[in-house]
Amino acid sequence: MLPSQPLLRAAVFALAVLQAAASNTFIAAVYEHAVILPDATDEPVSPDDALALMNKNMDVLEGAIKEAAQQGAHIIVTPEDGIYGWRFTRETIYPYLEDIPDPAVNWIPCTDPTRFAPAPVQERLSCMARNNSIYVVANIGDKKPCNSSDPGCPSDGRYQYNTDVVFDSEGKLVARYHKYNLFMSEAQFNYPKEPEAVTFETPFGKFGIFTCFDILFREPAVVLVSELQVDSVLFPTAWMNVLPFLTAVEFHSAWAMGMGVNLLSANTHNIGLAMTGSGIYGPDGARTYYYNMKTEDGHLLIAELDSHPRLSPASPTAVSWSSYASSLKRFSPNHLDFRGLIFHDQFTFTELTKPEGNRAVCQKDLCCHLGYKMAGKQEDEVYVLGAFDGLHVVEGQYYLQICTLLKCRSTDLNTCGQPVETAQTKFEMFSLSGTFGTNYVFPEVLYSGVQLAPGEFEVLNDGRLISKARPTKPVVTVTLFGRWYEKD
């Protein structure tokens, strides 16, 4: 007699758990989704029309989830705004929202869809997870009623939250996270009253979750990693690339390395808004990544990760980020130093006028030191060493300390810091360090064509970022991006 479906599913799940536990690794998947957007409107659509749009996106996501499961993935992350897009006011997003309960209620929407208020999106996501025996991470909207007894209650009588949900391989809701650091254009959502640090345990490690802009702030990013000691971070995002430092693949890869955790980053895909760049990153660099500014295609990524990266023999050792640079003589300002802007921040630059040598540049308390040798410098390419030490104040306020070697857009020094994607000059070697006041420094190396350099550089215990490949591929930037979370 053939086993029943529930028994068969339970057996498959138990086998997967045993395999994950036995190997101390797991298979991760992320899907970069070209979201089907709603028509722009100032009037709310009907709930049926909202659900129809969301079902179109979930049809695409379901195909990716099935494929990931067939390739053995234990968990898949989908992007921020991946189910309904972003063309909304507070009023027009309301038909797309559902009431998402606290996971403590122990709920499987797929098998018990009428337990709470109608929740067709949660029901479908739950069934995707359950039917494919895979953890599913998605970004949707939560609504919570309130009244005049709550002094913070909005005038329309409800809170609206940008929300991540996680369903386990049985379809149970195991995590709900309300985005705390909203980007400046998210007027349709409310800020939670308090930051949330959301974690959950799996047979393949302890996970934390947050959304997009959250990564640049102490709460929840540092709290999850440094205080709650998660193994892996789930990261739905709608990231608009900003060269030279905040391109999705380079910054997210660098953040995982600097924090010593796995990062599963799923980006929205929209080349008109420079949204692309997803990856599966470990503390030792990118396991796989995707960056495509040419076609409007979705893309599935799958890779194996250590379940407990801190216990891995390959786990990076602690870095004293200012040790080497602090042992060097502080340089006085050079008459050739000049100022330039990168993403609204005023850097101090000095040009690399020779094909090899040692240079330094300082701003406030940060001195950046570079040793380098170029391999056939192109005459029409100019490189500079730059430093920034201060408060970034544009789309949010946060303290940065940045040391960077970067290619200028042209031979005109006024273009230094402007976005550049291509280069021809290779380096025989480089060694970059700085007198950082923060413990949170993220190492980036970006090659021509927005290519990462996994395995081609390393960070020494004394804080030097050095090249390993000889020569390198053509370099766009080498950066130590310091985020001074301690000042928040």
C-alpha positions as CSV (number, residue, x, y, z in Angstrom):
1,M,0.0,0.0,0.0
2,L,1.4,3.5,-0.9
3,P,1.9,5.9,1.9
4,S,-0.5,8.9,2.3
5,Q,0.6,12.3,1.1
6,P,1.0,13.7,4.7
7,L,3.1,10.7,5.7
8,L,5.2,11.0,2.5
9,R,5.7,14.7,3.1
10,A,6.7,14.1,6.7
11,A,9.2,11.4,5.6
12,V,10.7,13.7,2.9
13,F,11.0,16.6,5.5
14,A,12.6,14.3,8.1
15,L,15.2,13.1,5.5
16,A,16.0,16.7,4.5
17,V,16.5,17.6,8.1
18,L,18.8,14.7,8.7
19,Q,20.8,15.5,5.6
20,A,21.2,19.1,6.6
21,A,22.2,18.3,10.1
22,A,24.7,15.6,9.0
23,S,26.5,17.8,6.5
24,N,26.6,21.1,8.4
25,T,25.8,22.8,5.2
26,F,22.6,23.8,3.5
27,I,21.5,24.9,0.0
28,A,20.3,28.5,-0.3
29,A,18.4,30.1,-3.1
30,V,17.5,33.7,-3.9
31,Y,15.4,35.0,-6.8
32,E,15.8,38.4,-8.4
33,H,12.3,39.2,-9.7
34,A,11.3,41.6,-12.5
35,V,8.2,42.7,-10.7
36,I,4.9,43.1,-12.6
37,L,3.9,46.6,-11.5
38,P,0.3,48.0,-11.0
39,D,-0.9,50.9,-13.1
40,A,-0.2,54.3,-11.6
41,T,-3.4,55.6,-10.0
42,D,-4.5,58.0,-7.3
43,E,-7.5,55.9,-6.4
44,P,-7.4,52.5,-4.6
45,V,-8.2,49.5,-6.8
46,S,-10.7,46.8,-5.6
47,P,-9.4,44.0,-3.4
48,D,-10.0,41.6,-6.3
49,D,-7.9,43.7,-8.7
50,A,-5.2,43.9,-6.1
51,L,-5.2,40.2,-5.6
52,A,-5.1,39.6,-9.4
53,L,-1.9,41.7,-9.7
54,M,-0.3,39.9,-6.8
55,N,-1.2,36.5,-8.2
56,K,0.6,37.4,-11.4
57,N,3.8,38.0,-9.4
58,M,3.3,35.0,-7.3
59,D,2.9,32.8,-10.4
60,V,6.4,33.8,-11.3
61,L,7.7,33.4,-7.8
62,E,6.1,29.9,-7.5
63,G,8.0,28.8,-10.6
64,A,11.3,29.9,-9.1
65,I,10.4,28.2,-5.8
66,K,9.6,24.9,-7.5
67,E,12.8,25.0,-9.5
68,A,14.9,25.8,-6.3
69,A,13.2,23.0,-4.4
70,Q,13.9,20.6,-7.3
71,Q,17.6,21.6,-7.1
72,G,17.7,20.7,-3.4
73,A,17.4,24.2,-1.9
74,H,16.3,24.3,1.8
75,I,15.3,28.0,1.8
76,I,14.6,30.7,-0.9
77,V,14.5,34.5,-0.4
78,T,12.4,36.7,-2.7
79,P,12.7,40.5,-3.0
80,E,11.3,43.5,-1.2
81,D,8.2,44.7,-3.1
82,G,8.3,41.5,-5.1
83,I,4.6,40.8,-4.9
84,Y,3.0,44.2,-5.6
85,G,5.7,46.7,-6.5
86,W,6.1,50.2,-5.3
87,R,3.8,52.7,-7.1
88,F,1.7,53.6,-4.1
89,T,0.4,56.2,-1.8
90,R,-0.8,55.3,1.7
91,E,-4.4,55.0,0.4
92,T,-3.7,53.1,-2.8
93,I,-1.6,50.4,-1.1
94,Y,-4.3,49.5,1.4
95,P,-6.1,46.9,-0.8
96,Y,-2.9,44.9,-1.1
97,L,-2.4,44.6,2.7
98,E,-3.2,41.6,4.9
99,D,-3.4,41.3,8.7
100,I,-0.3,39.2,9.5
101,P,-0.5,37.5,13.0
102,D,2.4,37.0,15.4
103,P,4.1,33.7,14.5
104,A,3.5,32.6,18.1
105,V,-0.1,31.6,17.0
106,N,1.4,28.5,15.4
107,W,-0.5,28.8,12.1
108,I,-0.2,27.0,8.8
109,P,-2.4,29.2,6.4
110,C,-2.3,26.5,3.7
111,T,-4.2,24.0,5.9
112,D,-6.2,26.5,8.0
113,P,-6.9,29.5,5.7
114,T,-10.0,30.7,7.6
115,R,-8.6,30.9,11.1
116,F,-8.0,34.6,10.9
117,A,-9.1,37.4,8.5
118,P,-9.0,36.6,4.8
119,A,-5.3,36.2,3.9
120,P,-5.1,34.7,0.3
121,V,-1.5,35.9,-0.1
122,Q,-0.3,34.3,3.1
123,E,-2.3,31.1,2.2
124,R,-0.6,30.9,-1.2
125,L,2.9,31.5,0.1
126,S,2.3,28.9,2.8
127,C,1.2,26.4,0.2
128,M,4.2,27.1,-1.9
129,A,6.5,26.3,1.0
130,R,4.5,23.2,2.1
131,N,4.0,21.7,-1.4
132,N,7.7,22.1,-2.2
133,S,9.1,21.3,1.3
134,I,11.2,24.5,1.4
135,Y,11.4,27.6,3.6
136,V,9.9,30.6,1.7
137,V,10.8,34.2,2.5
138,A,8.6,37.0,1.0
139,N,7.9,40.7,1.5
140,I,4.3,41.8,1.8
141,G,2.3,44.5,3.6
142,D,0.8,44.2,7.1
143,K,-2.1,46.2,8.4
144,K,-3.1,46.7,12.1
145,P,-6.2,48.5,13.3
146,C,-5.8,51.1,16.0
147,N,-8.0,53.8,17.7
148,S,-7.9,57.0,19.7
149,S,-6.7,55.3,22.8
150,D,-3.3,55.0,21.0
151,P,-1.8,58.4,20.8
152,G,0.3,57.3,17.8
153,C,-2.7,55.9,15.8
154,P,-2.8,57.5,12.3
155,S,-5.9,59.4,11.3
156,D,-7.2,56.6,9.1
157,G,-7.2,54.2,12.1
158,R,-4.6,51.7,11.0
159,Y,-0.9,51.1,11.0
160,Q,0.7,49.9,7.7
161,Y,4.0,48.1,7.7
162,N,6.5,46.9,5.1
163,T,6.8,43.3,6.3
164,D,8.9,40.2,5.7
165,V,7.3,36.8,6.3
166,V,8.9,33.4,6.6
167,F,7.1,30.1,6.1
168,D,8.9,26.8,7.0
169,S,8.9,23.7,4.9
170,E,5.5,22.6,6.4
171,G,4.0,25.9,5.5
172,K,3.9,27.3,9.1
173,L,4.5,31.0,9.7
174,V,7.7,31.2,11.7
175,A,8.8,34.8,11.3
176,R,7.3,38.2,10.8
177,Y,9.5,41.4,10.6
178,H,8.3,45.0,10.3
179,K,10.9,47.1,8.5
180,Y,12.2,49.7,10.9
181,N,14.4,52.0,8.7
182,L,12.1,53.1,5.9
183,F,13.7,54.6,2.8
184,M,12.6,58.2,2.2
185,S,10.1,57.4,-0.5
186,E,8.1,54.8,1.6
187,A,5.3,57.2,2.8
188,Q,2.8,54.4,2.4
189,F,4.2,52.7,5.5
190,N,4.5,53.4,9.2
191,Y,7.6,53.0,11.4
192,P,7.2,50.4,14.1
193,K,7.2,51.9,17.5
194,E,10.3,49.9,18.5
195,P,12.9,48.2,16.4
196,E,12.4,44.4,16.0
197,A,15.2,41.8,16.2
198,V,13.6,38.8,14.6
199,T,15.3,35.4,14.7
200,F,14.2,31.8,14.2
201,E,15.9,28.4,14.5
202,T,16.2,25.8,11.7
203,P,17.9,22.4,11.4
204,F,20.5,24.3,9.3
205,G,21.3,27.2,11.6
206,K,20.0,30.3,13.3
207,F,18.5,33.0,11.0
208,G,17.8,36.7,11.3
209,I,15.9,38.9,8.9
210,F,15.7,42.5,7.9
211,T,14.9,44.6,4.9
212,C,17.0,46.7,2.5
213,F,17.9,50.1,4.1
214,D,18.0,48.4,7.5
215,I,21.5,47.0,6.7
216,L,23.0,50.5,7.2
217,F,21.8,50.8,10.8
218,R,22.8,49.3,14.1
219,E,19.2,48.2,14.8
220,P,18.5,45.7,13.6
221,A,21.6,44.8,11.6
222,V,24.4,44.8,14.3
223,V,22.0,43.6,17.0
224,L,21.2,40.4,15.1
225,V,24.8,39.6,14.2
226,S,26.8,40.8,17.2
227,E,24.4,40.3,20.0
228,L,22.0,37.6,18.9
229,Q,24.7,35.7,17.1
230,V,22.7,34.6,14.0
231,D,24.4,32.4,11.5
232,S,22.7,33.7,8.4
233,V,20.8,36.9,7.5
234,L,17.8,36.9,5.1
235,F,17.7,40.1,3.1
236,P,14.8,41.0,0.8
237,T,15.7,44.3,-0.9
238,A,14.8,46.8,-3.6
239,W,18.3,48.2,-3.9
240,M,19.1,51.1,-6.3
241,N,22.8,50.8,-7.2
242,V,25.1,53.7,-6.5
243,L,28.6,53.4,-7.7
244,P,31.4,53.3,-6.6
245,F,30.6,51.9,-3.1
246,L,26.9,51.1,-2.7
247,T,26.3,48.8,-5.7
248,A,24.3,45.9,-4.4
249,V,26.7,43.0,-5.1
250,E,29.8,44.7,-3.8
251,F,28.3,46.2,-0.6
252,H,26.3,43.1,0.3
253,S,29.2,40.8,-0.3
254,A,31.5,43.1,1.7
255,W,28.9,43.3,4.6
256,A,28.8,39.6,4.9
257,M,32.6,39.4,5.0
258,G,32.9,42.2,7.5
259,M,30.2,40.8,9.8
260,G,31.3,37.2,9.5
261,V,27.9,35.7,8.5
262,N,26.0,34.4,5.5
263,L,23.8,36.9,3.7
264,L,21.0,35.8,1.3
265,S,20.3,38.9,-0.7
266,A,17.3,39.0,-3.1
267,N,17.0,42.2,-5.1
268,T,14.1,43.5,-7.2
269,H,15.0,43.8,-10.9
270,N,14.2,47.0,-12.7
271,I,17.0,48.5,-14.9
272,G,15.2,51.8,-15.3
273,L,15.7,52.4,-11.5
274,A,19.1,50.7,-11.5
275,M,17.7,47.9,-9.4
276,T,19.7,44.7,-9.9
277,G,22.3,42.7,-8.0
278,S,21.4,39.6,-5.9
279,G,23.7,37.1,-4.3
280,I,24.5,34.3,-1.8
281,Y,27.4,35.5,0.3
282,G,29.5,33.8,3.0
283,P,32.2,35.4,5.3
284,D,34.8,34.3,2.7
285,G,33.1,36.1,-0.2
286,A,30.4,35.6,-2.8
287,R,29.3,32.0,-3.5
288,T,27.3,33.2,-6.4
289,Y,25.9,36.6,-7.5
290,Y,24.0,38.2,-10.4
291,Y,24.2,41.8,-11.8
292,N,22.4,42.6,-15.1
293,M,21.7,46.1,-16.3
294,K,20.9,45.0,-19.8
295,T,17.7,42.9,-19.8
296,E,14.5,42.9,-17.8
297,D,14.8,39.2,-16.7
298,G,14.3,37.4,-13.4
299,H,17.1,35.2,-12.2
300,L,17.4,32.3,-9.8
301,L,20.7,31.7,-7.8
302,I,21.5,28.6,-5.8
303,A,24.6,27.9,-3.7
304,E,25.8,25.9,-0.7
305,L,26.6,27.6,2.6
306,D,28.0,26.6,6.0
307,S,25.2,26.2,8.5
308,H,27.4,27.6,11.2
309,P,30.0,29.8,9.5
310,R,31.6,31.0,12.8
311,L,32.5,27.4,13.5
312,S,34.0,26.8,10.0
313,P,37.7,26.3,9.7
314,A,37.5,28.9,6.9
315,S,35.9,31.5,9.1
316,P,37.9,34.8,9.0
317,T,39.8,35.7,12.2
318,A,39.1,38.9,14.1
319,V,40.6,42.0,12.4
320,S,42.1,45.0,14.2
321,W,41.0,47.5,11.5
322,S,43.3,50.4,12.6
323,S,46.4,48.4,13.7
324,Y,48.6,48.7,10.7
325,A,47.7,52.2,9.6
326,S,48.1,53.6,13.1
327,S,51.7,52.4,13.2
328,L,52.6,54.6,10.3
329,K,53.5,58.3,10.4
330,R,50.5,60.6,10.1
331,F,51.0,62.6,6.9
332,S,50.5,66.3,6.7
333,P,48.1,67.6,4.1
334,N,49.6,67.5,0.6
335,H,49.4,70.6,-1.7
336,L,48.1,68.2,-4.4
337,D,45.2,67.0,-2.3
338,F,41.8,68.1,-3.6
339,R,38.1,67.7,-2.7
340,G,35.4,65.8,-4.6
341,L,31.9,64.5,-4.0
342,I,30.8,60.8,-3.8
343,F,27.1,60.4,-3.3
344,H,26.9,63.9,-1.7
345,D,29.8,63.3,0.7
346,Q,32.9,65.5,0.4
347,F,36.0,63.3,0.1
348,T,39.6,64.3,0.3
349,F,41.5,62.9,-2.7
350,T,45.1,62.6,-3.8
351,E,46.1,61.5,-7.3
352,L,48.3,58.5,-8.0
353,T,50.7,60.2,-10.3
354,K,53.2,57.4,-10.6
355,P,52.8,53.8,-11.7
356,E,53.9,52.5,-8.3
357,G,54.5,53.8,-4.8
358,N,53.0,54.6,-1.4
359,R,50.4,57.3,-0.8
360,A,48.4,58.6,2.1
361,V,45.5,61.0,2.5
362,C,43.7,62.2,5.7
363,Q,40.4,63.7,6.6
364,K,39.6,64.5,10.3
365,D,40.7,61.4,12.3
366,L,40.9,59.0,9.3
367,C,44.2,58.5,7.5
368,C,44.2,56.2,4.5
369,H,47.4,54.5,3.4
370,L,48.0,52.8,0.0
371,G,50.9,50.8,-1.4
372,Y,50.4,49.9,-5.0
373,K,52.0,48.9,-8.3
374,M,50.1,49.2,-11.6
375,A,50.5,46.8,-14.4
376,G,50.6,48.9,-17.5
377,K,48.7,52.0,-16.5
378,Q,46.5,53.3,-19.3
379,E,47.3,56.9,-20.1
380,D,43.7,57.9,-20.3
381,E,42.8,56.5,-16.9
382,V,43.3,58.4,-13.6
383,Y,43.2,56.8,-10.2
384,V,43.0,58.5,-6.8
385,L,43.2,57.6,-3.1
386,G,40.3,59.1,-1.1
387,A,39.2,59.5,2.5
388,F,35.9,60.4,4.1
389,D,35.2,60.8,7.8
390,G,31.9,62.2,8.7
391,L,28.1,62.1,8.8
392,H,26.2,61.2,5.7
393,V,22.9,63.1,5.6
394,V,21.0,62.6,2.3
395,E,18.5,59.8,2.4
396,G,19.2,59.1,6.1
397,Q,21.8,60.1,8.7
398,Y,24.7,57.7,9.5
399,Y,28.4,58.1,10.2
400,L,30.9,56.8,7.7
401,Q,34.7,56.3,7.5
402,I,35.8,55.3,4.0
403,C,39.2,54.7,2.5
404,T,39.1,54.1,-1.3
405,L,41.3,53.6,-4.3
406,L,39.1,54.4,-7.3
407,K,39.2,55.2,-11.0
408,C,38.0,58.6,-12.1
409,R,35.4,58.9,-14.8
410,S,37.9,60.8,-17.0
411,T,41.2,62.5,-16.9
412,D,39.5,65.6,-15.5
413,L,39.9,65.4,-11.7
414,N,36.5,66.9,-11.2
415,T,35.0,63.6,-12.3
416,C,36.7,61.6,-9.5
417,G,33.9,59.9,-7.5
418,Q,31.4,59.9,-10.3
419,P,29.9,56.5,-11.3
420,V,32.3,54.3,-13.4
421,E,31.7,50.7,-14.5
422,T,34.6,50.0,-16.8
423,A,38.4,50.2,-16.5
424,Q,41.5,48.8,-18.3
425,T,44.3,49.3,-15.7
426,K,45.4,46.3,-13.8
427,F,47.5,46.2,-10.6
428,E,50.4,44.0,-9.8
429,M,49.6,44.6,-6.1
430,F,47.7,46.9,-3.8
431,S,47.5,47.2,0.0
432,L,44.9,49.6,1.5
433,S,44.5,50.4,5.2
434,G,43.1,53.2,7.4
435,T,43.1,54.5,11.0
436,F,39.5,53.5,11.6
437,G,37.6,54.4,14.8
438,T,34.9,51.8,14.1
439,N,35.0,48.0,14.3
440,Y,32.6,47.6,11.4
441,V,34.6,47.9,8.2
442,F,33.5,46.2,4.9
443,P,36.1,45.3,2.3
444,E,35.2,45.8,-1.4
445,V,37.1,45.1,-4.6
446,L,35.2,45.9,-7.8
447,Y,36.5,45.0,-11.2
448,S,35.6,46.3,-14.6
449,G,32.1,45.5,-15.7
450,V,30.8,45.4,-12.0
451,Q,32.5,42.1,-11.3
452,L,33.4,40.9,-7.8
453,A,36.8,39.4,-6.9
454,P,36.0,36.4,-4.7
455,G,39.2,34.7,-3.6
456,E,41.4,37.4,-5.2
457,F,42.0,39.5,-2.2
458,E,42.3,39.1,1.6
459,V,42.1,41.1,4.8
460,L,45.0,40.7,7.1
461,N,44.6,40.7,10.9
462,D,46.2,44.2,11.1
463,G,43.5,45.7,8.9
464,R,45.3,45.7,5.5
465,L,43.2,44.8,2.4
466,I,45.7,43.2,0.0
467,S,45.6,41.8,-3.5
468,K,46.3,38.1,-4.1
469,A,45.8,37.9,-7.9
470,R,48.9,39.0,-9.9
471,P,48.1,41.0,-11.9
472,T,44.5,41.8,-11.0
473,K,41.7,42.2,-13.5
474,P,41.1,45.9,-14.4
475,V,40.2,47.7,-11.2
476,V,37.2,50.1,-10.7
477,T,37.6,50.5,-6.9
478,V,39.3,49.0,-3.9
479,T,37.5,50.2,-0.7
480,L,37.3,49.8,3.0
481,F,33.8,51.0,3.8
482,G,33.6,51.8,7.5
483,R,30.1,52.2,9.0
484,W,30.5,53.8,12.4
485,Y,27.5,52.1,14.0
486,E,28.9,52.9,17.4
487,K,28.0,56.6,16.9
488,D,24.3,55.9,16.3
